[in-house]
Amino acid sequence: MSGKTHSGKCGFFAVSLTVFLCIAMATVGIGQPGELVLPAEFKAIDTPHDAGKSILLVWSRSPSEETRADKGLEYVIYEATSPEGPFKVEEKAIVGLEDTLCSDAPALFGFSPRHKNFRFVEISQVDEETEEVRQHWYRLGIRDETVTEPVMLDTIVTAKARMNYFMSHRWNTLLVLLLMAGLVLVCIEWAKKHPDLFIRKIPGIDAVDEAIGRATEMGKPIMYLTGYSDIDSIATIASINILAHVAKKVAQYDSRLIVPNKWAVTMTLTQEVVKQAYINAGRPDAYNADDIFFIAGEQFSYVAAVDGMMVREKPATNFFLGSFAAESLLLAETGFSIGALQIAGTDSTYQIPFFVTACDYCLIGEELYAASAYLSREPRLLGNLKGQDITKIILTILILLGSVLMSLHVFYPEQHWLQAIKHFFAAL
Amino acid sequence: MGFFKRQLPMIIVSVVGFLMIVSYFSPAPFLQGMFTGANEWVQIIANFALVIGVFSLMRAHYIKIKRKEAGYGYSIVMYICLIFMTFVGLALERNIKSGGVFMWMFKWVNTPLTMTTFSLLAFYIASAAYRAFRARTFDATVMLVGALILMIGRVPLGAMLSDFVHQQITVTQIIPGLPEMAGWLLSVPAMAARRAIFLGLAVGIVATSLRILFGIERTYMGGGD
């Protein structure tokens, strides 16, 4: 009786233990790799718009992502040099659950509601030793912290990395560029026939004559700075274009022009431009190459030297035109302290408030680029300016339209064409 | 002669410029290689030009010393520093390293001097702000109020002040705190103005580039009007 009772107790204990272990194992998932559900789809494609050096591996999201995300679920890519293997784990190709959705890379995959169900990884096909492009074969595995070995998908995929001659995701930029180039050319032709184009007044540029005249009357020099950037900056080129006009006026007024440069290349160019301007003004004898010189490539050494020069030479007029950084206020305030009339213009939005505060006139934004055309009144340049204005109007209309459509997307989120429009504007 | 001075540089600028644009739209290795190569050329030319620049600097200071112009003593200091650093860099320390004289001079002489110049900005900002924020006109008053909200709202004092006022006078809780106001000023009106300027700048840059590429703008080559 007692033995029976004992065996009954043992049986109950064994059953309880088994049930408990089953529940525990089901909860933790130890030794049950079968519970990791493999992706239904796995494929390899050539990376669009690259130079034929990589491919994309794309797979559908495993349903386990929903249930096992907190257990460090990740995908493992295995690579082999032949379809037969052996496949080895690529260090770069262990893919977590962050930032690898196809929907996060519209430049590669475009827009589709399906893309949020797929993940991808870009794999280089370039051999690190030989630097040659070689074809590889891939398998996909899935694992989390509850399994020791990844569960493998049987599918073996490969793709050939092909050269793409056009970056198709930049078509919108190309479209706008062609539109603008076309408009500019049309407007130039139009301006040749209608040279009396209306250009709104830009007080900062109108003041150039007054500024040079003032310096001449006071018998003091004019200082012209082309900014912080070298000649590879468009703002510097725009500044040098304005310098040519200023130098010509200075030569005509028989005043003195000082151009301290931060870059040696800019120095040689400004020397050439000023020299030519003096020749054009019929005053080659008045040109003094020693007034156009190099100071220092280091930002604050340049500032210290220019500030010192301002205090000693006391120029009647200062021009600060080009790209400027932290030195803008150091220069403009020193110029203000010596009572110089100051005209500034920069493409750096952070420096515009400083120039507005410390200078008499400030060219804001594209006025810096328009100044050369404004000063020369040359029909072709004015035509270019008109083309620029029309492009700006078109872009403004597009932005307004984009804003309306984006607002509509909030109310109609299922309309994916609205999202495609967002991508068009975001990538522009 | 005119061809070499005008047309040839113009052709080089246009061809290279258009190839640079094409390289933005195509990943073809020869175009990308050309793009990288062109950038390397810029560095090489800049280094050669630096020699010309140094000679220009020496000449400018030589003239000052010769004419004994105002502050010519600084020109002598410049010559001493230039010769000393060149001697240390080329003759004494062929391999410039962190423990050497060259780097010591750079770290303990050049850097403090440049930082001193930079620190002047704090005083200049104060004097410029004083002028800009004098509430003489309606615009200046708006700017002054905006600046005050921004300055106080971006420091802990602003949040403390807002919390204090909200706790003491319950009705004021409907008014956003200073940090929120500062954040709104930065992210809405200021950002809108910046983006408008950015748009103008971007279009201006493209238009100027097209002028140069089409050969309409030649002033930067010394062509004059």
Interface residues (C-beta under 8 A of the other chain):
Chain A: H49 D50 A51 M163 N164 Y165 F166 M167 R170 T173 L174 L177 M180 A181 V184 L185 I188 D230 D232 I234 I237 A238 I240 N241 A244 H245 K248 N261 W263 A264 V265 M267 T268 L269 E272 V273 K275 Q276 A277 I279 N280 D290 F293 F294 I295 A296 G297 E298 Q299 F300 S301 V303 A304 G308 R312 A326 L329 L330 A332 E333 D347 T349 I352 F354 V356 T357 A358 I364 G365 E366 L368 Y369 A370 S372 S376 E378 R380 L381 N384 L385 G387 Q388 T391 K392 L395 T396 I399
Chain B: I21 Y24 F25 S26 P27 A28 P29 Q32 V42 I45 A46 A49 L50 V51 I52 G53 V54 S56 L57 R59 A60 I63 A70 G71 Y74 N110 L113 T114 M115 T117 F118 L120 L121 Y124 I125 S127 A128 A129 R131 A132 R194 A196 I197 F198 L199 G200 L201 V203 G204 I205 V206 A207 T208 S209 L210 R211 I212 F214 I216 E217 T219 Y220 M221 G222 G223 G224 D225
